[in-house]
Amino acid sequence: MSFYEGMRVAVIGGAGMIGSHLVELLVEAGADVLVMDNLSRGRMSNLEGVLCEFRHTNAVQSHDLYDLVDRDAVFNLAARVTGMHYNRKHHAEMFYQNLLLQTVPLSLCAEAGVPLYAQVSTVCVYPHNVRFPALESEGHRGDPESTNAGYGWAKRMGERYAQWVAAERSIKIAITRFSNCFGPRDYFDEETSHVIPALIKRTLEDEVVKVYGTGEPIREFLLAKDAATGLMKVLQHYPEADPVNIGNPHNRVSIKELALLIQDVIGVKKLLTFDTSLPDGYPRRGSNIDKLVEKTGWLPEPNLMAGLKATVEWYLKHTEA
């Protein structure tokens, strides 16, 4: 019998890339799932064919969240998420919106006596000179990397708030830090997309593929479905308000290597140019996932190429549609 079978679960941000995969997995596990989303970034098409209930919700308005109070577990994936080059120009916006999106739902759930809660954080909490691969303790050292400072500080404060709430109220909270997530249902708008969808779009559409920065930084990529799987496992096995990295050490490449892999998947050969006037951000970023394996017994499989192929196929299908 699944841990989630028969459980009444709410997923805030459940129409998004990661959230919709989480909803699918929860339904498969036998949960009764309520999806709450304002659809500013999520899509109803992501939930097509999934047996769940939906509420159009503003996650920073308490009166929109009252359906949470009778749930057995709540997963909060609501976030204002953009790419690095939007983040670095909008720190105030990213800090304010993400702080509200973390604190308002958690406050209501703690007050209502919801027993289980998942708070989603990010590797953007780590400092610029983060050790590689990063242990969870690195999230309390120095300042978050400057290109993502507003977002990183909001997520750090969200973690700290969750720890205080767990210590003072009768609610069990899991805190997870995702590596760079990607996969089918990703976001391909030029201004706010992350590096994989941005490079896929440019590789398909441009004669010469521009890469922001030098192309030398190392990044670790986590398939959205793996992020959802890890999140479910941490909430089940380790709801201790203690951050846990969810990453995939098999999926580490430089940005230049990533751009070439995308060309291999698409089946083209195009010139790469590097815009070195733009910052690289972290020189190397990857997560130590020893705690994840220790607490849950789960380790994601190598799937970067398969994930890139699935993402390209999804984008082409939906672009044509």
Secondary structure, DSSP 4 states (H G I P E B T S, - for coil): --TTTT-EEEEETTTSHHHHHHHHHHHHTT-EEEEEE--SS--GGGGTT---EEEE--TT-GGG-GGGTT-SEEEE-------HHHHTT-HHHHHHHHHHHHHHHHHHHHHHT-SEEEEEEEGGGSBTT--SSBPGGGGGSS-B-GGGHHHHHHHHHHHHHHHHHHHHSS-EEEEEEE-EEESTT----TTT--HHHHHHHHHHH-SEEEEES-S--EEEEEEHHHHHHHHHHHHHH--BS--EEE--GGGEEEHHHHHHHHHHHHT---EEEEETTS----SB--B--HHHHHHH---PPP-HHHHHHHHHHHHHHHHH-
